[in-house]
Amino acid sequence: MSSCLLEIRDLRKSFQTDMARIDVLNGINLNVMKGDTIALVGASGAGKSTLLHIMGTLDKPSSGNVFFQGEDVFTLNERALATFRNRSIGFVFQFHHLLPEFTALENVMMPALISGISKDVARESALVFLEDVGLSHRVKHKPGELSGGEQQRVAIARALVLSPALLLADEPTGNLDRKTSEEVHELLAGIQRKTGLTLIIVTHNERLAARMGKTIHMVDGRIQENGNP
């Protein structure tokens, strides 16, 4: 059985404005193996977040293919694509996007409930992951009662509650102070070691990038190889 989780072939993404066409991704080719830890780095505007969003099917390419365990995901209809995304991919963003009216526990339960899992099973799973991120004592607190670092830990637990094969993180510590950032770095690394999931992070943080097994540099919508785009 192939150990390739994600295969990207000649991926391109363009946006049309009133003035001109903007090419954001210019022929990306990439294989991501199961268990890989990858940092996507590069200057602002290099296409890192766009690539991450297409990997996670939050956005669609203009052309090219994304294969997840051999299946071309963009051949799926919208409903099937949403189901795939919910069950197979976890997301962590710079801003946690927690629902303010719900507790930490309820926020973490949400993806499981959306997938059709019973409330009792969703609650049990959410409690496990909140304990894993060190927040078993804060399950009844709402986001406004948590620190920035605690809110991001809740977001990580939410991303993991369905045990996805792929975790995508877009500047997950970009809004945190250095000490809290280091704690989140260590948490992500520890979770990856424990679960063996595949982790891809967009970051400007050199210390976080150094923790990853691979670093991919992007320049002008291309992957830079051997110092040349």
Order of alpha helices (4+ residues) and beta strands (2+ residues): beta-beta-beta-alpha-beta-beta-alpha-beta-alpha-alpha-alpha-beta-alpha-beta-alpha-beta-beta
